[in-house]
């Protein structure tokens, strides 16, 4: 099985994801990303390559970050060690400091025992599949082993958070005075930055999930557990609730009544706003195949084209870069605003969502009503051979039959997970009952046809 999944390397810390693996992966990264004209020019000028390294607050990040830093420094790379920061902050700082690459130690929305390693190339962009494959191959090849003055240094990046906050503040053209906001920071990397930034632009801020202890990240809080946020919004009479995940590259929201506003709805709100202000490049939104049918219909009604990609914000970003598009993202809350970010940024997204409320004077519920959310049922079918999901004839026939019955009133998506050993069956339909009925029927076919 490939080492890299949909979003970097991820697994149980000190299980599959050991300090040895982190060190070796860092050494291989230095080999592969240390190639090219820019790297050669730096060496010719007598300079070492530079990498920014950060982590989320989970306890295993301490030893894994140390291993990554050791692997890079032992390969002749200077390490700017930024401490606990959101993933989008790491991506921004790679570009801001003109670093050669960056490494983020985080398992995003996964529970605390897991961890992961995400690698960003020059400019703060995620790696294409081909480069990840080269890094994986380089893990068994000879490493760089400079000696003496050519080894790298590990330097504390003391103003990393301040640089990121200034960047976020500079993206806004309105203040949030008068808005009461509840922030759920998932006991993660946003715990310091997000409340500070929202307060700096005038919002009245109530914070939950902002006491990370290394073990409670994503535990009953954050973008995968919105119940606490909804209750807090109602209890405090807030205008909006914003939830991040552990590394703060996601943003989901709830309105004043505690109703969830997902990534598709957030993208719809931002896309229409940007189009009206002449900021939506090519009148195009880039979304993944998982986005709701309601998003497509809402965008069509406003003259906005939707381009679809595979699941994963790096695929969204690749399409955005290829076509020069300014907005894209995922239903899960990864939203990319390419004028300001090279990856999903939950804090940036939340700020701009709240800014649209301040700009228009409309409630979040009013803004979200631009899109009708079609009932969507997702069934994860475990213990099956996911490699045959797209080739099995019986599965294909069953999918075709459901598509024919739904016609234009629904949608079917069947795909193997990129990060877990399972097949995902997603059905959208005009009614919840129809969506459940078709999804359960297809899941049964997958279970029978692809059983291990």
GIGI-V712530 format. One record per residue. RES is the residue in one letter. PHI is phi in whole degrees, -180 to 180 (999 if undefined). Layout:
RES,PHI / RES,PHI
This chain:
X,999 / X,-60 / X,-70 / X,-85 / X,-103 / X,-63 / X,-139 / X,83 / X,-101 / X,-145 / X,174 / X,-66 / X,-66 / X,69 / X,-100 / X,-66 / X,-95 / X,-98 / X,-62 / X,-62 / X,-64 / X,-62 / X,-65 / X,-65 / X,-63 / X,-65 / X,-62 / X,-66 / X,-63 / X,-62 / X,-66 / X,-75 / X,-83 / X,-87 / X,-101 / X,117 / X,-63 / X,-65 / X,-64 / X,-63 / X,-66 / X,-66 / X,-65 / X,-63 / X,-87 / X,80 / X,-106 / X,-89 / X,-70 / X,-128 / X,-133 / X,-95 / X,-126 / X,-143 / X,-153 / X,-89 / X,-82 / X,-63 / X,-60 / X,-67 / X,-63 / X,-66 / X,-77 / X,-70 / X,-65 / X,-61 / X,-67 / X,-61 / X,-61 / X,-65 / X,-63 / X,-72 / X,-63 / X,-70 / X,-100 / X,87 / X,-105 / X,-76 / X,-108 / X,-95 / X,-89 / X,-95 / X,75 / X,-82 / X,-150 / X,-63 / X,-55 / X,-64 / X,-67 / X,-59 / X,-61 / X,-61 / X,-69 / X,-59 / X,-73 / X,-62 / X,-95 / X,53 / X,-76 / X,-78 / X,-169 / X,-143 / X,-132 / X,-111 / X,-99 / X,-166 / X,-111 / X,56 / X,-89 / X,-68 / X,-66 / X,-57 / X,-65 / X,-83 / X,-153 / X,-159 / X,-133 / X,-112 / X,-115 / X,-119 / X,-82 / X,-51 / X,89 / X,81 / X,-105 / X,-70 / X,-82 / X,-71 / X,-54 / X,-63 / X,-72 / X,-60 / X,-65 / X,-67 / X,-65 / X,-61 / X,-65 / X,-72 / X,-68 / X,-107 / X,-99 / X,-58 / X,-97 / X,-76 / X,-137 / X,-68 / X,-131 / X,59 / X,-71 / X,-89 / X,-73 / X,-80 / X,-110 / X,-111 / X,-120 / X,-70 / X,-91 / X,-74 / X,-107 / X,-60 / X,-64 / X,-62 / X,-61 / X,-69 / X,-61 / X,-60 / X,-62 / X,-61 / X,-62 / X,-71 / X,-84 / X,-99 / X,-114 / X,-137 / X,-96 / X,-110 / X,-56 / X,92 / X,-90 / X,-100 / X,-122 / X,-101 / X,-111 / X,-108 / X,-96 / X,60 / X,50 / X,-124 / X,-71 / X,-85 / X,-57 / X,-93 / X,-73 / X,-64 / X,-60 / X,-60 / X,-70 / X,-63 / X,-67 / X,-62 / X,-101 / X,100 / X,-72 / X,-86 / X,-116 / X,-112 / X,-120 / X,-127 / X,61 / X,-125 / X,-127 / X,-66 / X,-122 / X,92 / X,-122 / X,-106 / X,-59 / X,64 / X,-83 / X,75 / X,-135 / X,89 / X,-68 / X,-98 / X,-142 / X,-91 / X,-62 / X,-62 / X,-63 / X,-60 / X,-64 / X,-67 / X,-61 / X,-67 / X,-63 / X,-96 / X,60 / X,-80 / X,-83 / X,-158 / X,-118 / X,-126 / X,-116 / X,-105 / X,-102 / X,-58 / X,-108 / X,63 / X,-96 / X,-119 / X,-142 / X,-119 / X,-138 / X,-131 / X,-86 / X,-63 / X,-93 / X,85 / X,-82 / X,-72 / X,-118 / X,-88 / X,-62 / X,-63 / X,-66 / X,-62 / X,-63 / X,-62 / X,-60 / X,-68 / X,-63 / X,-66 / X,-61 / X,-66 / X,-64 / X,-64 / X,-97 / X,72 / X,-111 / X,-91 / X,-58 / X,61 / X,47 / X,-131 / X,-115 / X,-104 / X,-135 / X,-96 / X,-65 / X,-85 / X,-65 / X,-68 / X,-57 / X,-62 / X,-65 / X,-61 / X,-71 / X,-65 / X,-67 / X,-60 / X,-66 / X,-107 / X,71 / X,-112 / X,-81 / X,-114 / X,-102 / X,-108 / X,-131 / X,-65 / X,-69 / X,129 / X,-68 / X,-70 / X,-72 / X,-61 / X,-64 / X,-60 / X,-67 / X,-63 / X,-65 / X,-64 / X,-104 / X,69 / X,-92 / X,-108 / X,-144 / X,-165 / X,164 / X,-128 / X,-57 / X,-70 / X,109 / X,-74 / X,-122 / X,-112 / X,-110 / X,-67 / X,-66 / X,-122 / X,-149 / X,-107 / X,-154 / X,-60 / X,-134 / X,-67 / X,-72 / X,-58 / X,-62 / X,-61 / X,-61 / X,-75 / X,-67 / X,-65 / X,-63 / X,-68 / X,-63 / X,-66 / X,-67 / X,-98 / X,74 / X,-98 / X,-75 / X,-64 / X,-62 / X,-65 / X,-65 / X,-70 / X,-69 / X,-62 / X,-129 / X,-91 / X,-87 / X,-76 / X,-54 / X,-132 / X,-116 / X,-118 / X,-116 / X,-95 / X,-96 / X,-95 / X,59 / X,-130 / X,-83 / X,-66 / X,-69 / X,-101 / X,-61 / X,-96 / X,-118 / X,-70 / X,-67 / X,-64 / X,-65 / X,-61 / X,-64 / X,-64 / X,-63 / X,-61 / X,-66 / X,-68 / X,-60 / X,-64 / X,-70 / X,-74 / X,59 / X,-81 / X,-94 / X,-167 / X,-156 / X,-128 / X,-138 / X,-127 / X,-151 / X,-72 / X,-68 / X,-88 / X,-124 / X,-136 / X,-81 / X,-159 / X,-115 / X,-97 / X,-115 / X,-120 / X,-131 / X,-112 / X,-152 / X,-69 / X,-129 / X,-62 / X,-62 / X,-65 / X,-63 / X,-66 / X,-61 / X,-70 / X,-64 / X,-66 / X,-65 / X,-67 / X,-62 / X,-64 / X,-61 / X,-61 / X,-61 / X,-75 / X,-77 / X,-111 / X,-57 / X,-79
